[in-house]
Amino acid sequence: MIYLKEDRWIAYGQLQDKYHVTRNGHEYYVEEVRFKKYNEALSKYFKVVESITHYGETIDSRYDLYDWGYSTFQFKDTLIDVRYFRSTHSIRLIKSLKPLSIAEYEKDKLGYEMDIK
């Protein structure tokens, strides 16, 4: 289960920012947290991913098997993408405000940009 901390989805790390962004008519909530060390960020990334898997029944998912840089989950009511950025020791969570397929999400290219505001 995902536990909200201070109205946060990621209950770890130092909150850097949270905001809403719209791309191609799709609305998203974005949350970014930072850690002091890369290994702390990586271990917390796996904890966040595990908690997301308990959100509900997963319809579809994609993840990076090479270096575990991202995990994307499609649920009935939302899509949640979690990104681990090794260079900044940070984790970003992107959540659609309405149901969205992974294919539609990938067209918005939010996961590939460091600055998406």
C-alpha positions as CSV (number, residue, x, y, z in Angstrom):
1,M,0.0,0.0,0.0
2,I,1.2,3.5,-0.8
3,Y,1.3,5.7,2.3
4,L,1.0,9.4,1.9
5,K,3.4,11.5,3.8
6,E,2.7,15.2,3.9
7,D,0.4,14.6,0.9
8,R,3.2,12.8,-0.9
9,W,3.3,9.6,-2.9
10,I,6.9,9.0,-2.2
11,A,7.4,8.7,1.5
12,Y,11.2,8.8,1.4
13,G,13.9,11.4,0.7
14,Q,13.8,15.2,0.7
15,L,10.9,16.6,-1.3
16,Q,12.2,18.8,-4.1
17,D,9.0,19.7,-5.9
18,K,5.5,18.6,-6.7
19,Y,3.4,20.1,-9.4
20,H,0.9,19.5,-12.2
21,V,1.8,19.4,-15.9
22,T,-0.3,19.0,-19.0
23,R,1.0,17.4,-22.2
24,N,-1.2,16.7,-25.3
25,G,-4.3,17.2,-23.2
26,H,-3.2,14.6,-20.6
27,E,-2.9,16.0,-17.0
28,Y,-0.3,14.6,-14.7
29,Y,0.8,15.1,-11.1
30,V,4.6,15.1,-10.7
31,E,6.6,14.6,-7.5
32,E,10.4,14.7,-7.1
33,V,12.5,13.7,-4.1
34,R,16.3,13.7,-3.7
35,F,18.7,11.7,-1.6
36,K,22.2,12.3,-0.3
37,K,23.7,9.2,-1.9
38,Y,23.0,7.3,-5.0
39,N,22.7,3.9,-3.3
40,E,20.1,5.3,-0.9
41,A,18.1,6.6,-3.9
42,L,18.3,3.3,-5.6
43,S,17.2,1.2,-2.6
44,K,14.2,3.6,-2.0
45,Y,13.4,3.5,-5.7
46,F,12.7,-0.3,-5.3
47,K,10.6,0.4,-2.2
48,V,8.5,2.9,-4.1
49,V,8.1,0.5,-7.0
50,E,7.0,-2.2,-4.7
51,S,4.4,0.0,-3.0
52,I,3.0,1.1,-6.4
53,T,2.5,-2.6,-7.3
54,H,0.0,-2.8,-4.4
55,Y,-2.0,0.2,-5.7
56,G,-4.4,-2.1,-7.6
57,E,-4.7,-4.6,-10.4
58,T,-2.0,-3.9,-13.0
59,I,-3.3,-3.8,-16.5
60,D,0.1,-3.3,-18.2
61,S,3.6,-2.5,-17.1
62,R,7.0,-1.6,-18.6
63,Y,10.3,-1.4,-16.9
64,D,14.0,-1.1,-17.6
65,L,15.7,-4.4,-17.1
66,Y,19.1,-3.0,-18.0
67,D,19.7,-0.7,-15.1
68,W,16.3,-0.3,-13.4
69,G,15.9,3.4,-14.4
70,Y,12.1,3.4,-14.7
71,S,9.0,1.4,-14.0
72,T,5.6,2.3,-15.5
73,F,2.3,0.8,-14.4
74,Q,-1.1,1.1,-16.0
75,F,-4.1,0.7,-13.7
76,K,-7.8,1.0,-14.4
77,D,-8.0,4.6,-13.1
78,T,-4.5,5.9,-13.6
79,L,-1.0,5.4,-14.9
80,I,2.0,5.7,-12.5
81,D,5.6,6.1,-13.7
82,V,8.6,6.0,-11.4
83,R,12.0,7.2,-12.6
84,Y,15.3,6.9,-10.8
85,F,17.9,9.5,-11.9
86,R,21.4,8.2,-10.9
87,S,23.1,11.5,-11.8
88,T,21.0,13.6,-9.3
89,H,20.3,10.9,-6.7
90,S,16.6,11.5,-7.2
91,I,13.3,9.8,-7.9
92,R,10.4,11.2,-9.9
93,L,6.9,9.9,-9.8
94,I,4.5,10.8,-12.6
95,K,0.8,10.0,-12.1
96,S,-1.9,10.6,-14.7
97,L,-5.1,12.2,-13.3
98,K,-7.3,10.1,-15.6
99,P,-7.0,6.6,-17.1
100,L,-4.2,6.4,-19.7
101,S,-2.5,3.6,-21.6
102,I,1.3,3.3,-21.5
103,A,1.4,3.8,-25.3
104,E,-0.4,7.2,-24.9
105,Y,1.9,8.1,-22.0
106,E,5.0,7.4,-24.0
107,K,3.8,9.7,-26.8
108,D,3.9,12.6,-24.2
109,K,7.6,11.8,-23.5
110,L,7.5,13.0,-19.9
111,G,9.8,10.2,-18.7
112,Y,12.6,11.2,-21.0
113,E,13.1,14.8,-20.0
114,M,15.0,16.0,-16.8
115,D,13.0,19.3,-16.7
116,I,9.3,18.8,-17.6
117,K,7.7,21.9,-16.1
